Amino acid sequence: MEKNRYIVRQAIKDADSHVLGYEIMYSSGNEAYGEENSNEISAAQAIYDFLTQNSEKALKNSRTFMTFTSSLLAKRTPHLFQNTNLVIQIDDSVIIHPFAMHLVQQYVQEGYEIAANDFQFVPRYLALMEYLSYIKIDLHAIGKTSAENIMRVADSMKKRVIATGIDTKELFEMAKSLGVYGMQGAYVADKLANQVHQSGYLRSNFFRLVVAITREEPDIHEIEQIISMDVTLSYSLLKIANSAYFALRTKTTSVQQAIMTLGLNQLKRWVYLLSAGGQGDENLSDSEEFIKISFMRASFASELQKYIKNPVLTPSEAYLLGMFSTLEYLIDAPMEEILADIPMVDELRNALIKHEGNGGKLLDLVISYEKADWKHITQYAEELGIPSNKLTNIYFNCMEEVNSIWDQMMNSSMQEERPTITLSE
């Protein structure tokens, strides 16, 4: 039976949770690709085939780190990407391979930057220092003393150190005290979640909405798209659409329904209230990254839902499942309390609050993929009946769509003037 292979993009952040770049992570079966395994050549071929078809999706407007084995280096796989966007990561299997190291030197001459995975304070790694731009260390594996030695050497040679596997507060504090350039791990993601409490809607999304809603002939589809990509705007709109003032026999359960329920004049009043409430600028970069995570989860969950055997959620409900999965971080309240006034089917509510049922498994699958939790990705996909060989393509298609829409929205919000809102026409 062929092993499942997944490819995931994971953020690298500094101590203040600002995104420095992304790592493309591979798996072969349930182990991270790049580790020694008997099927290295066929795994390299599968990854090469995928990257050949998806190079534009994998790297776009970001510094991206990607591990290359000897086979991938020999196939000249890095040439699929511009040297300004790609950092070539190598591990011990490449470092001990004479021909592969010759290739690494060639890539450096061509302008690519090199990072060493799981850097060790031993001669064969120290001999590489002139070719390295980044050093990645696993603090849990090497301990503080070895990390301090590596940091001294790295600082003296002006190399940037990235700490990986930062899964606890203790490791985060250790990495911070060492003064590392960047960090990766579960705790880093959780810290971002804690930092965006009460940060509200993303201001650039809000002003884009102002522009759209004050046009002479507003485009309802454009308005729906802007609101649907921002978790706090979506939540706020559903709250007001289901308030006593707009009470209907049938409760409003989607952004599209809410827009139709309020109408354009009431939408303008709602936007005016949002603008009057204001929003500080102190955590805008954190808010932007976290709202983008919500948008990606929504898109991924909605697409995955189409492959579930006997689904209990509609595509729009699956979209809300992913979008609303971050609300308790943004609003700083228990999920049950947040959702109390939002009408939704029990399957969706239980999935968000208790992670129960197929909806809960779908949410767990999305989050597991986000965290590159290889074991649980396969487990949840099998339980839901989703073909595991489709996951990576679905993920990167969603990522491309999210990035494309996000870029359009951000560029537009920078170019448009910020109009005043007229409450009556």
Steps between C-alpha positions, in 0.01 A plus 500: 500500500640841401577731788313826541708805418398846611649844439420784742603867526578610858585850624832602657457789747718722715459544876223756441308261270577692181523265203853478360432235238356155447630145490373244252487177701475155346388167639545147373265269683488630855857628518635835395658474159872561498557239769680187395258252341517212256273667248695828467529493121131435432402758764731754335341423164149550637596834657682609185192421291278700736729802515540501122125548468453729800812716525300824469270395785779383731699825492331834454601835644681340792834366618449124495718231656493155338696185582677337205646149511792392283255367240308828480821701478626275220172553313569876519166542676599836658511646148119480499512806728666841492805530722352814661204303641651162587725391786644152435497290817735204534536236770758242601426270204619777266787619718667158499450460123804642309323550166196658666724747682659589167149582372433712808808710425375550145161619625674751730693635200167538318367723779293254706513515878565181698364389838622201702229296673570371854840669513752315716809640674730255321778546238302402188237767574752764606687445172185606315462837669629704205217364281219544754270797542274332757551244776203304633527344846271274698522639854320202651762263354824693556435686825590851610879458533549372144257765374705775668818369335330494159362852553849636580644351182198612294517856633874525433444391140176698450276196448130503587377232741148354488379288793264215405263286705401788729204318652509628860528833679833390652653437158358829373658692789830318446499588129413860580782529756745358246401774255414271207391651171183292465293219652269220392268278701160456661562751780597770249160459330319503837686814605376674185148397595542650847637826362205575274231507770266792438696611192176508302455512125794569274499871421597456134203263454275752669599788273466274197144432620439873538607556139281216372189598690515870406530448126224652289393145405632267774594147394334262749736215402804720573355603837430136588854401404660771714294410806541124450880517513507678839390296801404796720306677226311176428421443865394860560270499196330174603452635853323814382296315236364272771438777753150582617482797262527272197328197652348272235320169510804343336829576668792630292778243472729630224667824394296509180172468692612768747573748219156438349336531845657838576494659156751761380383791718519294819834359389629857476378568853673184623828605335462847649469347849816296437690811394377693803625221726851543363793262522849551633803444280710316757428142387407543134769267366399230749135552413570479126684168530237348728204610289681357198528169689122511555444565131727207403328264745160599361603440140673169579210364709246595233696321228571191712131471588424419135696173533341375824279195469150577635585859608297661780604856415438701184797674331391835650475345848845344456627845400363648824652207690848600385439874521348498850756253642717798607228713659583419862851642443371816334219570746659358818195308619391133512380372163164397646436857617614650168264281297200534734317751277612361164250251349661189353435130468594286800769318301682829432457630856623173655795490261609852598442465874578132569673379179233230482365304203622510142509880516739478794719253311500732198617791718763277663622394154537865391691591817717187481598588144576855608735363770656229276376232741561215255351219712168671566466631144479141375279390788235770456504475120435125518222542758328758278550299182705777336759360254832583664673530163286807422577697816817674385352620170184623675715680760719677245204590277333662801823673599539641149140625497528654847831672416364628169184646654694637797756672275223655289323625811813641662621671182158648439470629856836675466404665172146611583430820690313456825155645433255634752185296553171660403210344690226596255489516125 
